[in-house]
Amino acid sequence: MEVKAELTFPGKLKDEAIICNLCKEFDIILNIVEASFSTDIGWAILVFKGKEEVLRSAFDSLKNKGVTIENIKEQI
């Protein structure tokens, strides 16, 4: 399954390797389409590739860390 989503990261996560750890922990592939980060906030448009149940778990993990996920679109 391939899903495109917009993520907003709170500044408190700026020193964490969120995206790298997400790939390792959930065995998914990420493509960063566009991103911008500062000390206060960060945002990224990402394409996630993986099994549906694994992607759901990855999104839940991100939300639990305070990441906002919007405009989720399944890619064909």
PDB file of N, CA, C and O in Angstrom:
ATOM      1  N   MET A   1       0.847  -1.171   0.000  1.00  0.00           N
ATOM      2  CA  MET A   1       0.000   0.000   0.000  1.00  0.00           C
ATOM      3  C   MET A   1       0.893   1.235   0.000  1.00  0.00           C
ATOM      4  O   MET A   1       1.961   1.251   0.611  1.00  0.00           O
ATOM      5  N   GLU A   2       0.432   2.269  -0.699  1.00  0.00           N
ATOM      6  CA  GLU A   2       1.167   3.526  -0.763  1.00  0.00           C
ATOM      7  C   GLU A   2       0.234   4.657  -0.342  1.00  0.00           C
ATOM      8  O   GLU A   2      -0.871   4.787  -0.868  1.00  0.00           O
ATOM      9  N   VAL A   3       0.685   5.473   0.608  1.00  0.00           N
ATOM     10  CA  VAL A   3      -0.133   6.551   1.158  1.00  0.00           C
ATOM     11  C   VAL A   3       0.685   7.843   1.190  1.00  0.00           C
ATOM     12  O   VAL A   3       1.846   7.846   1.600  1.00  0.00           O
ATOM     13  N   LYS A   4       0.065   8.937   0.752  1.00  0.00           N
ATOM     14  CA  LYS A   4       0.693  10.258   0.806  1.00  0.00           C
ATOM     15  C   LYS A   4       0.013  11.047   1.913  1.00  0.00           C
ATOM     16  O   LYS A   4      -1.214  11.047   2.007  1.00  0.00           O
ATOM     17  N   ALA A   5       0.796  11.723   2.757  1.00  0.00           N
ATOM     18  CA  ALA A   5       0.233  12.477   3.880  1.00  0.00           C
ATOM     19  C   ALA A   5       1.101  13.682   4.204  1.00  0.00           C
ATOM     20  O   ALA A   5       2.300  13.705   3.926  1.00  0.00           O
ATOM     21  N   GLU A   6       0.457  14.689   4.803  1.00  0.00           N
ATOM     22  CA  GLU A   6       1.152  15.876   5.282  1.00  0.00           C
ATOM     23  C   GLU A   6       1.305  15.763   6.798  1.00  0.00           C
ATOM     24  O   GLU A   6       0.328  15.534   7.511  1.00  0.00           O
ATOM     25  N   LEU A   7       2.514  15.923   7.275  1.00  0.00           N
ATOM     26  CA  LEU A   7       2.801  15.822   8.700  1.00  0.00           C
ATOM     27  C   LEU A   7       3.315  17.156   9.230  1.00  0.00           C
ATOM     28  O   LEU A   7       4.072  17.855   8.557  1.00  0.00           O
ATOM     29  N   THR A   8       2.894  17.499  10.449  1.00  0.00           N
ATOM     30  CA  THR A   8       3.402  18.672  11.146  1.00  0.00           C
ATOM     31  C   THR A   8       4.020  18.194  12.458  1.00  0.00           C
ATOM     32  O   THR A   8       3.378  17.508  13.254  1.00  0.00           O
ATOM     33  N   PHE A   9       5.275  18.570  12.662  1.00  0.00           N
ATOM     34  CA  PHE A   9       6.034  18.141  13.831  1.00  0.00           C
ATOM     35  C   PHE A   9       6.183  19.295  14.817  1.00  0.00           C
ATOM     36  O   PHE A   9       6.592  20.387  14.419  1.00  0.00           O
ATOM     37  N   PRO A  10       5.859  19.080  16.104  1.00  0.00           N
ATOM     38  CA  PRO A  10       6.079  20.141  17.091  1.00  0.00           C
ATOM     39  C   PRO A  10       7.578  20.331  17.337  1.00  0.00           C
ATOM     40  O   PRO A  10       8.362  19.395  17.180  1.00  0.00           O
ATOM     41  N   GLY A  11       7.965  21.538  17.720  1.00  0.00           N
ATOM     42  CA  GLY A  11       9.366  21.863  17.964  1.00  0.00           C
ATOM     43  C   GLY A  11      10.053  20.980  18.976  1.00  0.00           C
ATOM     44  O   GLY A  11      11.265  20.777  18.904  1.00  0.00           O
ATOM     45  N   LYS A  12       9.291  20.447  19.925  1.00  0.00           N
ATOM     46  CA  LYS A  12       9.897  19.610  20.967  1.00  0.00           C
ATOM     47  C   LYS A  12      10.520  18.327  20.399  1.00  0.00           C
ATOM     48  O   LYS A  12      11.318  17.675  21.072  1.00  0.00           O
ATOM     49  N   LEU A  13      10.157  17.968  19.165  1.00  0.00           N
ATOM     50  CA  LEU A  13      10.693  16.754  18.547  1.00  0.00           C
ATOM     51  C   LEU A  13      11.893  17.020  17.647  1.00  0.00           C
ATOM     52  O   LEU A  13      12.373  16.107  16.976  1.00  0.00           O
ATOM     53  N   LYS A  14      12.384  18.253  17.622  1.00  0.00           N
ATOM     54  CA  LYS A  14      13.424  18.646  16.666  1.00  0.00           C
ATOM     55  C   LYS A  14      14.714  17.840  16.793  1.00  0.00           C
ATOM     56  O   LYS A  14      15.448  17.701  15.814  1.00  0.00           O
ATOM     57  N   ASP A  15      15.000  17.314  17.962  1.00  0.00           N
ATOM     58  CA  ASP A  15      16.245  16.574  18.155  1.00  0.00           C
ATOM     59  C   ASP A  15      16.077  15.062  18.026  1.00  0.00           C
ATOM     60  O   ASP A  15      17.029  14.314  18.247  1.00  0.00           O
ATOM     61  N   GLU A  16      14.885  14.609  17.673  1.00  0.00           N
ATOM     62  CA  GLU A  16      14.625  13.174  17.514  1.00  0.00           C
ATOM     63  C   GLU A  16      14.692  12.778  16.043  1.00  0.00           C
ATOM     64  O   GLU A  16      14.288  13.544  15.168  1.00  0.00           O
ATOM     65  N   ALA A  17      15.192  11.605  15.782  1.00  0.00           N
ATOM     66  CA  ALA A  17      15.263  11.074  14.414  1.00  0.00           C
ATOM     67  C   ALA A  17      13.949  10.350  14.100  1.00  0.00           C
ATOM     68  O   ALA A  17      13.938   9.140  13.870  1.00  0.00           O
ATOM     69  N   ILE A  18      12.847  11.102  14.095  1.00  0.00           N
ATOM     70  CA  ILE A  18      11.506  10.538  13.957  1.00  0.00           C
ATOM     71  C   ILE A  18      11.359   9.702  12.680  1.00  0.00           C
ATOM     72  O   ILE A  18      10.921   8.553  12.736  1.00  0.00           O
ATOM     73  N   ILE A  19      11.721  10.273  11.550  1.00  0.00           N
ATOM     74  CA  ILE A  19      11.502   9.596  10.272  1.00  0.00           C
ATOM     75  C   ILE A  19      12.392   8.362  10.143  1.00  0.00           C
ATOM     76  O   ILE A  19      11.926   7.308   9.710  1.00  0.00           O
ATOM     77  N   CYS A  20      13.640   8.478  10.506  1.00  0.00           N
ATOM     78  CA  CYS A  20      14.567   7.344  10.458  1.00  0.00           C
ATOM     79  C   CYS A  20      14.085   6.206  11.363  1.00  0.00           C
ATOM     80  O   CYS A  20      14.044   5.046  10.954  1.00  0.00           O
ATOM     81  N   ASN A  21      13.724   6.559  12.590  1.00  0.00           N
ATOM     82  CA  ASN A  21      13.258   5.543  13.538  1.00  0.00           C
ATOM     83  C   ASN A  21      11.960   4.892  13.085  1.00  0.00           C
ATOM     84  O   ASN A  21      11.751   3.701  13.314  1.00  0.00           O
ATOM     85  N   LEU A  22      11.092   5.659  12.448  1.00  0.00           N
ATOM     86  CA  LEU A  22       9.823   5.132  11.949  1.00  0.00           C
ATOM     87  C   LEU A  22      10.079   4.033  10.922  1.00  0.00           C
ATOM     88  O   LEU A  22       9.440   2.981  10.961  1.00  0.00           O
ATOM     89  N   CYS A  23      11.007   4.274  10.011  1.00  0.00           N
ATOM     90  CA  CYS A  23      11.344   3.278   8.984  1.00  0.00           C
ATOM     91  C   CYS A  23      11.913   2.002   9.602  1.00  0.00           C
ATOM     92  O   CYS A  23      11.559   0.895   9.196  1.00  0.00           O
ATOM     93  N   LYS A  24      12.788   2.165  10.574  1.00  0.00           N
ATOM     94  CA  LYS A  24      13.403   1.005  11.222  1.00  0.00           C
ATOM     95  C   LYS A  24      12.392   0.220  12.058  1.00  0.00           C
ATOM     96  O   LYS A  24      12.331  -1.007  11.975  1.00  0.00           O
ATOM     97  N   GLU A  25      11.605   0.929  12.860  1.00  0.00           N
ATOM     98  CA  GLU A  25      10.677   0.272  13.779  1.00  0.00           C
ATOM     99  C   GLU A  25       9.537  -0.438  13.054  1.00  0.00           C
ATOM    100  O   GLU A  25       9.115  -1.518  13.467  1.00  0.00           O
ATOM    101  N   PHE A  26       9.036   0.169  11.970  1.00  0.00           N
ATOM    102  CA  PHE A  26       7.854  -0.381  11.316  1.00  0.00           C
ATOM    103  C   PHE A  26       8.139  -1.023   9.958  1.00  0.00           C
ATOM    104  O   PHE A  26       7.206  -1.478   9.296  1.00  0.00           O
ATOM    105  N   ASP A  27       9.380  -1.074   9.531  1.00  0.00           N
ATOM    106  CA  ASP A  27       9.747  -1.695   8.263  1.00  0.00           C
ATOM    107  C   ASP A  27       8.919  -1.134   7.113  1.00  0.00           C
ATOM    108  O   ASP A  27       8.282  -1.875   6.364  1.00  0.00           O
ATOM    109  N   ILE A  28       8.943   0.195   6.990  1.00  0.00           N
ATOM    110  CA  ILE A  28       8.255   0.867   5.901  1.00  0.00           C
ATOM    111  C   ILE A  28       9.265   1.684   5.099  1.00  0.00           C
ATOM    112  O   ILE A  28      10.372   1.958   5.561  1.00  0.00           O
ATOM    113  N   ILE A  29       8.864   2.060   3.909  1.00  0.00           N
ATOM    114  CA  ILE A  29       9.697   2.892   3.057  1.00  0.00           C
ATOM    115  C   ILE A  29       9.043   4.267   2.980  1.00  0.00           C
ATOM    116  O   ILE A  29       7.833   4.371   2.776  1.00  0.00           O
ATOM    117  N   LEU A  30       9.832   5.309   3.141  1.00  0.00           N
ATOM    118  CA  LEU A  30       9.328   6.681   3.080  1.00  0.00           C
ATOM    119  C   LEU A  30      10.032   7.455   1.980  1.00  0.00           C
ATOM    120  O   LEU A  30      11.243   7.341   1.793  1.00  0.00           O
ATOM    121  N   ASN A  31       9.261   8.236   1.264  1.00  0.00           N
ATOM    122  CA  ASN A  31       9.814   9.170   0.292  1.00  0.00           C
ATOM    123  C   ASN A  31       9.425  10.568   0.766  1.00  0.00           C
ATOM    124  O   ASN A  31       8.242  10.865   0.930  1.00  0.00           O
ATOM    125  N   ILE A  32      10.410  11.417   0.982  1.00  0.00           N
ATOM    126  CA  ILE A  32      10.153  12.795   1.391  1.00  0.00           C
ATOM    127  C   ILE A  32       9.945  13.614   0.120  1.00  0.00           C
ATOM    128  O   ILE A  32      10.883  13.837  -0.646  1.00  0.00           O
ATOM    129  N   VAL A  33       8.713  14.058  -0.095  1.00  0.00           N
ATOM    130  CA  VAL A  33       8.366  14.838  -1.278  1.00  0.00           C
ATOM    131  C   VAL A  33       8.790  16.287  -1.092  1.00  0.00           C
ATOM    132  O   VAL A  33       9.354  16.909  -1.993  1.00  0.00           O
ATOM    133  N   GLU A  34       8.506  16.810   0.096  1.00  0.00           N
ATOM    134  CA  GLU A  34       8.842  18.201   0.414  1.00  0.00           C
ATOM    135  C   GLU A  34       8.865  18.325   1.925  1.00  0.00           C
ATOM    136  O   GLU A  34       8.106  17.644   2.616  1.00  0.00           O
ATOM    137  N   ALA A  35       9.730  19.189   2.448  1.00  0.00           N
ATOM    138  CA  ALA A  35       9.799  19.361   3.900  1.00  0.00           C
ATOM    139  C   ALA A  35      10.473  20.682   4.257  1.00  0.00           C
ATOM    140  O   ALA A  35      11.254  21.235   3.484  1.00  0.00           O
ATOM    141  N   SER A  36      10.144  21.170   5.459  1.00  0.00           N
ATOM    142  CA  SER A  36      10.766  22.367   6.002  1.00  0.00           C
ATOM    143  C   SER A  36      10.753  22.259   7.521  1.00  0.00           C
ATOM    144  O   SER A  36       9.732  21.920   8.118  1.00  0.00           O
ATOM    145  N   PHE A  37      11.881  22.545   8.135  1.00  0.00           N
ATOM    146  CA  PHE A  37      11.981  22.438   9.583  1.00  0.00           C
ATOM    147  C   PHE A  37      12.662  23.668  10.161  1.00  0.00           C
ATOM    148  O   PHE A  37      13.597  24.209   9.570  1.00  0.00           O
ATOM    149  N   SER A  38      12.187  24.104  11.320  1.00  0.00           N
ATOM    150  CA  SER A  38      12.825  25.172  12.076  1.00  0.00           C
ATOM    151  C   SER A  38      12.893  24.715  13.523  1.00  0.00           C
ATOM    152  O   SER A  38      12.569  23.566  13.823  1.00  0.00           O
ATOM    153  N   THR A  39      13.303  25.585  14.413  1.00  0.00           N
ATOM    154  CA  THR A  39      13.369  25.197  15.823  1.00  0.00           C
ATOM    155  C   THR A  39      11.992  25.162  16.472  1.00  0.00           C
ATOM    156  O   THR A  39      11.820  24.550  17.527  1.00  0.00           O
ATOM    157  N   ASP A  40      11.003  25.817  15.847  1.00  0.00           N
ATOM    158  CA  ASP A  40       9.658  25.877  16.430  1.00  0.00           C
ATOM    159  C   ASP A  40       8.703  24.819  15.899  1.00  0.00           C
ATOM    160  O   ASP A  40       7.857  24.312  16.635  1.00  0.00           O
ATOM    161  N   ILE A  41       8.838  24.491  14.631  1.00  0.00           N
ATOM    162  CA  ILE A  41       7.882  23.580  14.004  1.00  0.00           C
ATOM    163  C   ILE A  41       8.510  22.998  12.735  1.00  0.00           C
ATOM    164  O   ILE A  41       9.449  23.565  12.177  1.00  0.00           O
ATOM    165  N   GLY A  42       7.990  21.885  12.302  1.00  0.00           N
ATOM    166  CA  GLY A  42       8.436  21.291  11.050  1.00  0.00           C
ATOM    167  C   GLY A  42       7.245  20.692  10.329  1.00  0.00           C
ATOM    168  O   GLY A  42       6.253  20.320  10.956  1.00  0.00           O
ATOM    169  N   TRP A  43       7.342  20.601   9.026  1.00  0.00           N
ATOM    170  CA  TRP A  43       6.278  19.948   8.261  1.00  0.00           C
ATOM    171  C   TRP A  43       6.918  19.170   7.122  1.00  0.00           C
ATOM    172  O   TRP A  43       8.019  19.482   6.669  1.00  0.00           O
ATOM    173  N   ALA A  44       6.205  18.158   6.678  1.00  0.00           N
ATOM    174  CA  ALA A  44       6.714  17.335   5.581  1.00  0.00           C
ATOM    175  C   ALA A  44       5.557  16.702   4.833  1.00  0.00           C
ATOM    176  O   ALA A  44       4.534  16.349   5.420  1.00  0.00           O
ATOM    177  N   ILE A  45       5.736  16.565   3.543  1.00  0.00           N
ATOM    178  CA  ILE A  45       4.815  15.776   2.728  1.00  0.00           C
ATOM    179  C   ILE A  45       5.576  14.492   2.414  1.00  0.00           C
ATOM    180  O   ILE A  45       6.642  14.517   1.797  1.00  0.00           O
ATOM    181  N   LEU A  46       5.014  13.382   2.846  1.00  0.00           N
ATOM    182  CA  LEU A  46       5.690  12.097   2.731  1.00  0.00           C
ATOM    183  C   LEU A  46       4.818  11.090   1.998  1.00  0.00           C
ATOM    184  O   LEU A  46       3.590  11.154   2.059  1.00  0.00           O
ATOM    185  N   VAL A  47       5.465  10.160   1.304  1.00  0.00           N
ATOM    186  CA  VAL A  47       4.778   9.011   0.729  1.00  0.00           C
ATOM    187  C   VAL A  47       5.277   7.794   1.499  1.00  0.00           C
ATOM    188  O   VAL A  47       6.474   7.504   1.527  1.00  0.00           O
ATOM    189  N   PHE A  48       4.338   7.088   2.123  1.00  0.00           N
ATOM    190  CA  PHE A  48       4.621   5.901   2.926  1.00  0.00           C
ATOM    191  C   PHE A  48       4.318   4.659   2.096  1.00  0.00           C
ATOM    192  O   PHE A  48       3.289   4.598   1.423  1.00  0.00           O
ATOM    193  N   LYS A  49       5.210   3.668   2.141  1.00  0.00           N
ATOM    194  CA  LYS A  49       4.965   2.399   1.453  1.00  0.00           C
ATOM    195  C   LYS A  49       5.121   1.266   2.456  1.00  0.00           C
ATOM    196  O   LYS A  49       6.141   1.162   3.136  1.00  0.00           O
ATOM    197  N   GLY A  50       4.096   0.416   2.542  1.00  0.00           N
ATOM    198  CA  GLY A  50       4.142  -0.713   3.454  1.00  0.00           C
ATOM    199  C   GLY A  50       2.788  -1.378   3.536  1.00  0.00           C
ATOM    200  O   GLY A  50       1.849  -0.989   2.842  1.00  0.00           O
ATOM    201  N   LYS A  51       2.691  -2.374   4.380  1.00  0.00           N
ATOM    202  CA  LYS A  51       1.422  -3.074   4.590  1.00  0.00           C
ATOM    203  C   LYS A  51       0.455  -2.157   5.340  1.00  0.00           C
ATOM    204  O   LYS A  51       0.865  -1.364   6.187  1.00  0.00           O
ATOM    205  N   GLU A  52      -0.827  -2.278   5.017  1.00  0.00           N
ATOM    206  CA  GLU A  52      -1.841  -1.390   5.593  1.00  0.00           C
ATOM    207  C   GLU A  52      -1.808  -1.378   7.117  1.00  0.00           C
ATOM    208  O   GLU A  52      -1.819  -0.307   7.724  1.00  0.00           O
ATOM    209  N   GLU A  53      -1.768  -2.547   7.741  1.00  0.00           N
ATOM    210  CA  GLU A  53      -1.790  -2.603   9.201  1.00  0.00           C
ATOM    211  C   GLU A  53      -0.521  -1.999   9.805  1.00  0.00           C
ATOM    212  O   GLU A  53      -0.563  -1.421  10.892  1.00  0.00           O
ATOM    213  N   VAL A  54       0.584  -2.130   9.116  1.00  0.00           N
ATOM    214  CA  VAL A  54       1.845  -1.550   9.586  1.00  0.00           C
ATOM    215  C   VAL A  54       1.790  -0.023   9.475  1.00  0.00           C
ATOM    216  O   VAL A  54       2.246   0.685  10.373  1.00  0.00           O
ATOM    217  N   LEU A  55       1.233   0.475   8.373  1.00  0.00           N
ATOM    218  CA  LEU A  55       1.107   1.923   8.215  1.00  0.00           C
ATOM    219  C   LEU A  55       0.181   2.513   9.277  1.00  0.00           C
ATOM    220  O   LEU A  55       0.455   3.591   9.806  1.00  0.00           O
ATOM    221  N   ARG A  56      -0.902   1.822   9.590  1.00  0.00           N
ATOM    222  CA  ARG A  56      -1.809   2.303  10.649  1.00  0.00           C
ATOM    223  C   ARG A  56      -1.070   2.408  11.987  1.00  0.00           C
ATOM    224  O   ARG A  56      -1.234   3.383  12.720  1.00  0.00           O
ATOM    225  N   SER A  57      -0.269   1.412  12.290  1.00  0.00           N
ATOM    226  CA  SER A  57       0.513   1.432  13.533  1.00  0.00           C
ATOM    227  C   SER A  57       1.529   2.566  13.528  1.00  0.00           C
ATOM    228  O   SER A  57       1.744   3.216  14.551  1.00  0.00           O
ATOM    229  N   ALA A  58       2.152   2.803  12.381  1.00  0.00           N
ATOM    230  CA  ALA A  58       3.129   3.890  12.267  1.00  0.00           C
ATOM    231  C   ALA A  58       2.453   5.239  12.469  1.00  0.00           C
ATOM    232  O   ALA A  58       2.993   6.103  13.159  1.00  0.00           O
ATOM    233  N   PHE A  59       1.260   5.434  11.867  1.00  0.00           N
ATOM    234  CA  PHE A  59       0.526   6.685  12.047  1.00  0.00           C
ATOM    235  C   PHE A  59       0.117   6.876  13.503  1.00  0.00           C
ATOM    236  O   PHE A  59       0.189   7.987  14.029  1.00  0.00           O
ATOM    237  N   ASP A  60      -0.309   5.804  14.152  1.00  0.00           N
ATOM    238  CA  ASP A  60      -0.673   5.886  15.572  1.00  0.00           C
ATOM    239  C   ASP A  60       0.535   6.293  16.411  1.00  0.00           C
ATOM    240  O   ASP A  60       0.415   7.102  17.332  1.00  0.00           O
ATOM    241  N   SER A  61       1.687   5.734  16.091  1.00  0.00           N
ATOM    242  CA  SER A  61       2.911   6.069  16.823  1.00  0.00           C
ATOM    243  C   SER A  61       3.252   7.552  16.662  1.00  0.00           C
ATOM    244  O   SER A  61       3.613   8.222  17.630  1.00  0.00           O
ATOM    245  N   LEU A  62       3.134   8.058  15.432  1.00  0.00           N
ATOM    246  CA  LEU A  62       3.395   9.471  15.186  1.00  0.00           C
ATOM    247  C   LEU A  62       2.435  10.360  15.965  1.00  0.00           C
ATOM    248  O   LEU A  62       2.851  11.342  16.580  1.00  0.00           O
ATOM    249  N   LYS A  63       1.154  10.016  15.939  1.00  0.00           N
ATOM    250  CA  LYS A  63       0.150  10.808  16.662  1.00  0.00           C
ATOM    251  C   LYS A  63       0.431  10.811  18.159  1.00  0.00           C
ATOM    252  O   LYS A  63       0.260  11.835  18.821  1.00  0.00           O
ATOM    253  N   ASN A  64       0.860   9.677  18.694  1.00  0.00           N
ATOM    254  CA  ASN A  64       1.181   9.589  20.122  1.00  0.00           C
ATOM    255  C   ASN A  64       2.365  10.476  20.504  1.00  0.00           C
ATOM    256  O   ASN A  64       2.493  10.871  21.663  1.00  0.00           O
ATOM    257  N   LYS A  65       3.225  10.791  19.543  1.00  0.00           N
ATOM    258  CA  LYS A  65       4.368  11.677  19.796  1.00  0.00           C
ATOM    259  C   LYS A  65       3.995  13.151  19.624  1.00  0.00           C
ATOM    260  O   LYS A  65       4.804  14.033  19.911  1.00  0.00           O
ATOM    261  N   GLY A  66       2.772  13.421  19.155  1.00  0.00           N
ATOM    262  CA  GLY A  66       2.333  14.798  18.975  1.00  0.00           C
ATOM    263  C   GLY A  66       2.405  15.292  17.537  1.00  0.00           C
ATOM    264  O   GLY A  66       2.222  16.482  17.278  1.00  0.00           O
ATOM    265  N   VAL A  67       2.669  14.385  16.601  1.00  0.00           N
ATOM    266  CA  VAL A  67       2.727  14.753  15.183  1.00  0.00           C
ATOM    267  C   VAL A  67       1.301  14.796  14.635  1.00  0.00           C
ATOM    268  O   VAL A  67       0.510  13.885  14.882  1.00  0.00           O
ATOM    269  N   THR A  68       0.978  15.847  13.896  1.00  0.00           N
ATOM    270  CA  THR A  68      -0.329  15.985  13.259  1.00  0.00           C
ATOM    271  C   THR A  68      -0.239  15.411  11.849  1.00  0.00           C
ATOM    272  O   THR A  68       0.687  15.726  11.103  1.00  0.00           O
ATOM    273  N   ILE A  69      -1.205  14.566  11.488  1.00  0.00           N
ATOM    274  CA  ILE A  69      -1.228  13.954  10.158  1.00  0.00           C
ATOM    275  C   ILE A  69      -2.500  14.395   9.460  1.00  0.00           C
ATOM    276  O   ILE A  69      -3.601  14.217   9.980  1.00  0.00           O
ATOM    277  N   GLU A  70      -2.336  14.983   8.259  1.00  0.00           N
ATOM    278  CA  GLU A  70      -3.481  15.514   7.512  1.00  0.00           C
ATOM    279  C   GLU A  70      -3.406  15.108   6.053  1.00  0.00           C
ATOM    280  O   GLU A  70      -2.371  14.656   5.563  1.00  0.00           O
ATOM    281  N   ASN A  71      -4.532  15.282   5.371  1.00  0.00           N
ATOM    282  CA  ASN A  71      -4.629  15.073   3.922  1.00  0.00           C
ATOM    283  C   ASN A  71      -4.055  13.720   3.494  1.00  0.00           C
ATOM    284  O   ASN A  71      -3.252  13.632   2.566  1.00  0.00           O
ATOM    285  N   ILE A  72      -4.489  12.674   4.195  1.00  0.00           N
ATOM    286  CA  ILE A  72      -4.033  11.337   3.863  1.00  0.00           C
ATOM    287  C   ILE A  72      -4.723  10.872   2.575  1.00  0.00           C
ATOM    288  O   ILE A  72      -5.949  10.896   2.469  1.00  0.00           O
ATOM    289  N   LYS A  73      -3.915  10.451   1.608  1.00  0.00           N
ATOM    290  CA  LYS A  73      -4.452   9.994   0.319  1.00  0.00           C
ATOM    291  C   LYS A  73      -3.779   8.684  -0.058  1.00  0.00           C
ATOM    292  O   LYS A  73      -2.552   8.589  -0.088  1.00  0.00           O
ATOM    293  N   GLU A  74      -4.592   7.680  -0.343  1.00  0.00           N
ATOM    294  CA  GLU A  74      -4.048   6.415  -0.811  1.00  0.00           C
ATOM    295  C   GLU A  74      -3.663   6.585  -2.274  1.00  0.00           C
ATOM    296  O   GLU A  74      -4.433   7.108  -3.079  1.00  0.00           O
ATOM    297  N   GLN A  75      -2.479   6.142  -2.595  1.00  0.00           N
ATOM    298  CA  GLN A  75      -1.987   6.232  -3.976  1.00  0.00           C
ATOM    299  C   GLN A  75      -2.317   4.941  -4.716  1.00  0.00           C
ATOM    300  O   GLN A  75      -2.322   3.862  -4.125  1.00  0.00           O
ATOM    301  N   ILE A  76      -2.590   5.057  -5.996  1.00  0.00           N
ATOM    302  CA  ILE A  76      -2.901   3.868  -6.805  1.00  0.00           C
ATOM    303  C   ILE A  76      -1.689   3.497  -7.625  1.00  0.00           C
ATOM    304  O   ILE A  76      -1.729   2.525  -8.380  1.00  0.00           O
TER     305      ILE A  76
END
